[in-house]
């Protein structure tokens, strides 16, 4: 049988299988020839005729003027527990939807009211383009037999589509049009086979655009491309566009929708070619010069200039503190066609997102500060709650780390605004908290005190235990670290309050064993230090000697050394140790030595490298870890304004830092507070003077990174406890990952690769694989994923979700520019198993 017959049979078979009874109304008698084909000849009886429809045995009952008679004919076949398949065909009869005699059969089964031309169009499209199909269906008197012949390969009023034979590798009329618009590669063949007329008819039928056959194909393509792209742009922009008046409008809704769908198909199927096509049309129509509000462009991906206009709009919104409105646009544009193909532009949008997020959080925190009163515990709880104020510091660090790695910083005005919002919130927070301390006589009762961390946390852990002392790690960094540790680990974080002043010699001394029962801040021979029992701990050498005398089987190692050691050598070094002290000074070293740019880069890598160190110790047999800090820090990317720099108190000065003065006597400057050592519980006659807000003393040291004062960022430190079980070495059960487009050398701090997981199904419930892409150099992490295209990125954990067989482009962020060689590593975040490691070192040549 011919294709039209087969198509109708397919529709009937599905309905008969699903409902058993089909009541077919054919008021124009269009399908009588089909029924004759099913019957196999002329009707010879009024009874239900046994027929075979697509392999399904059924009874065919036809209408001859009496509905009651027809119902009686089929009754025996449908009244039992197992009704037969029955097709009732009512030629020349309209359906009565309110009082049909066949109502019960219609309700029990299914009514079928097909239109011949609509069914035939679906069949004819398999052989002809839409322009030819329109001509075949145009005559009012076209019959089933006519369309059957047209659909047949053996006999047809029209020859088969030449265009479809030329574009045989694409499917559908949209595919043909998109392929023609995208390339002139087939033009010679179209002309040689005289298919221009068919092409013009297809464009007219599908898009509503009239083309002339005697015009060169190059000109036709240019006209059609302008029509398609301008049509999509015009349909999605919420403003008048007089500049496009010279381009014809689609005349119908169907044509307008077809134009939009064709433009989307061009971007999806010809993503490499589309930018050239769109840029050409954009230039021809002078769209960059049109006077239109950028907010009216939010819904379109048609032209490149839209992305740039919207980023400028977001910058303006951020600069005018309309942060949530900016975030709304940024989220809308996250998967823009133009951004998904330009890592540099996407990096600028990411900077805009981070600025808007910081501004939004800053405004919310600032409003909360104004409403906060009470004792210091109230302020600490507000800062460390699950959605607490620490998120402000987290947002600020993420922004500063990100822009430190951009080749071009974001616009100065919006960046300056959000930095000012952050600084204002920090100042208000510091003033409010410090005033609460003064009012409470500097007594904080609720959180764990730094001097109790060893006794209450470290000594209570099963041995061996690693004790990480991370210089200058803020509370928010500890929270983020919990998210970077393998999901299989048991992790908790709690706040603690460090000893004042919040400087390294004091904080590190307060973390020593025995500090809970005997700790003081004293001067000895003109040097400031911490005293535990009778031991004066002035520096690292004294602290190491003291810890070794108090803790049997103690091993001391730096974070850098730990990460650099081979697993076998690390295992040997910690063998037999009960406590392994791991010291990290990377953050404080970079900040205090004026390496502001480097400090911004280091902050993120330290978090990741602490997580790596925990995993390495687990492999060496150390399941338990405690991580904490000597103090936090305040960090601003630019020097303090002169108005925020205060003269030191003078007097008998023992030590002076940007955020604290230690000594005796002198005058307390305006905007500062003084507290005696005895008020802080120290056996000493020293005084301490701190700026009330976030200001600094005129002293040596960096003007962007500092600590020593009593702000929440400096005083509240994280205490993490981690238990990660030792796992037997075994192959990962997760899918493997392939990395493509790996550069021969890394020449920019932000660079992209393509990753793809294999096709193996992970489980019956999920076909997604979460992976953690990393950059590793000499055993240390020097970067991670910063952006992902066409995939979900968890920014807190650095994990990307992959689907089987789908490639994803990720942009790496190289955070440590001192790395000379690196490798790309893809980890399973649940087990830390490696799913991929680049086979050789990749050289780093920044600036090349």
MONOR-V909728 format. One line per field, one symbol per residue. ss: DSSP state (a for helix, b for strand, c for the rest). burial: b if it has 9 or more other C-alpha atoms within 8 Angstrom, else e. A space follows every 10 residues. Layout:
ss: ???
burial: ???
//
This chain:
ss: ccaaaaaaaa aaaaaaaaac bbbbbbcccc caaaaaaaac ccccccccbb bbbccbbbbb bbccccaaaa aaaaaaaacc cccccbbbbb bccccccccc ccaaaaaacb bbcccaaaaa aaaaccccca aaaaaaaacc cccaaaaaaa accccccccc caaaaacccc caaaaaaaaa aaccccaaaa aacccaaaaa aaaaaaaccc ccccccaaaa aaaaaaaaaa aaaaaacccc caaacccccc ccaaaaaaaa aaaaaaaaac aaaaaaaaaa aaaaccaaac cccaaaaccc cccaaaaaaa aaaaaaaaac ccaaaaaaaa aaccccccaa acaaaaaaaa aaaaaaaaaa aaaaaaaaaa cccccaaaaa aaaaccccca aaaaaaaaaa aaaacccccc caaaaaaaaa aaaaaaaaaa aaaaaaaaac cccccccbba aaaaaaaacc ccccbbbbbb ccccaaaaaa aaaacccccb bbbbbbbccc cccaaaaaaa ccccccccbb bbbbccbbbb bbccbbbcca aaaaaaaaaa cccbbbbbaa aaaaccaaaa aaaaccccbb bbbbcaaaaa aacccaaaaa aaaaaaaaaa aaaaaaaaac cccbbbbbbc cccbbccccc caaabbcccc cbbbbbbccb bbbbcccccc cbbbbbcaaa ccccccbbbb bccccbbccc ccccbbcccc caaaabbbbb bbbccccccc ccccccbbbb ccccbbcccb bbbbbbbccc cccccccbbb bbbbbbbccb bbbbbbbbbc ccbbccccbb bbbccccbbb bbbbcccccc bbbbbbbbcc cccbbbbccc cbbbcccc
burial: ebbbbbbbbb ebbebbeebb bbbbbbbeeb bebbebebbe eeeeeeebbe bbbeeebbbb bbbeeebeeb bebbeebbee eebbbbbbbb bbbeeeeeee eeeebbeebb beeeebeebb bebbbebbbb bbbbeebeee ebebeebbbb bbeeebeeee bbbbebbeee eebbbbbbbb bbeeebeeeb beeebbebbb bbbbbbbbbe eeeeeeeeeb beebbbbbbb bbbeebbeee eeeeeeeeeb eeeebbebbb ebbebbbeeb beebbebbbe bbbeeebeee eeebebbbeb bbbbebbebb bebbbbbbbe ebbeebbebb eeeebeebbb eebeebbbbe bbbbbbbbbb bbbebbeebe eeeebbbbbb bbbbeeebbb bbbbbbbbbb bbbbbbeeeb eeebbebbbe bbbbbbbbbb bbbbbbbeeb ebebeebbbb bbbbbebbee eeebbbbbbb bbbbbbbbbb bbbbbbeebe bebebbbbbb bbbbbbbbbb bbbbbbebbb bbbeeebbbb bbeeebbbee ebbbebbbee bebbbbbbbe ebbbbebeeb beebeebbbb bbbbbbbbeb bbebbbebbb bbbbbbbbbb bbbbbbbbbb ebbbbbbbbb bbbbebeeeb eeebbbebbe bebbbbbbbb bbbbeeebbe ebbbbbbbbb ebbbebbbbb bbbbbbbbee bbbbbbbbbb bbbbbbbbbb bbbbebeeee eeeebebbbe eeeeebbbbb bbbbbbbbee ebeeeebbbb bbbbbbbeeb bbbbbbbbbe bebeeebbbb bbbbeebbbb bbbbbbeebb bbbbbbbbbe eebbbbbeee ebbbbbee
//
